[in-house]
Every structure is written in C-alpha cells, then in structure tokens.
Amino acid sequence: MAVKADGAATKKDLAQVEDRLTRRIDQVEQGLSAKIDANNAKIDANGGKIDANAASIHRLTAQVTKNGEAIKETLTREEYKKDYNKLLRGQDEMMVVLLRIDQERAATNARIDRVETDVERLKAR
C-alpha cells in the first residue's frame, strides 16, 4: 500500500488494509486454535491421571479406614498386661497343683514300700 502524505485513503487502500488484517487475524486464530487443541489434549491426559489417582485415593481411604478399625480392636498395653498376668497366675496355680501331686506320689510310693516291707516280713514268719 502506498501511503500518501497529503490525501485521504482510497477504498482500494482500505480494502488492502482489511485483507492484511483479516489474514493476520486468521493466522493468530489458527495459532490459538492449535494451542487450544494441544491444551485440550493435555487436559484430557491429565483427566485420565486424575481418575487413576482418584481410584488410588479411594483404595487408600478404604485401607486406612480398615486399619483404623483394626487398631481399635487391638489390645491396649494395660489390657495385655492384665491378660498376661492372669495367664501367669493360672500357670502358678497349675505348678502348685503339680507340686502337690508330686509330693503325694512320693508319699504314696514311700507308703507302698513300707507296706511291701511289712508284707515280706509277715511272709517270712
């Protein structure tokens, strides 16, 4: 386009400017459309990752809930000590009974030996 310093722009000049601006707008629009399409593809890819992460988060949440319930069911240290002491008391009581039985066995064997000795002595007469 030729710029005239001293006159008004003609219709031809305005048409040329309009054509150049239209081409430039089309180029910018194509560039933006390409960028938008690329960003849409990235957004779609990220959407898939977000869905996968949401599924993982859901599984983790379920596992944490399950672990929390299991923790609630475990014995506290005090409960464990109480049960362990009860077990030890029971074993102590069993040992007392076993010792008594062992002593009774020893006494019974001694009595049997005395009776057998008496029987032998009576047979010898």
VENQUI-V50278 format. One line per field, one symbol per residue. ss: DSSP state (a for helix, b for strand, c for the rest). A space follows every 50 residues. Layout:
# VENQUI-V50278
ss: ???
This chain:
# VENQUI-V50278
ss: ccccccccccaaaaaaaaaaaaaaaaaaaaaaaaaaaaaaaaaaaaaaaa aaaaaaaaaaaaaaaaaaaaaaacccaaaaaaaaaaaaaaaaaaaaaaaa aaaaaaaaaaaaaaaaaaaaaaaac
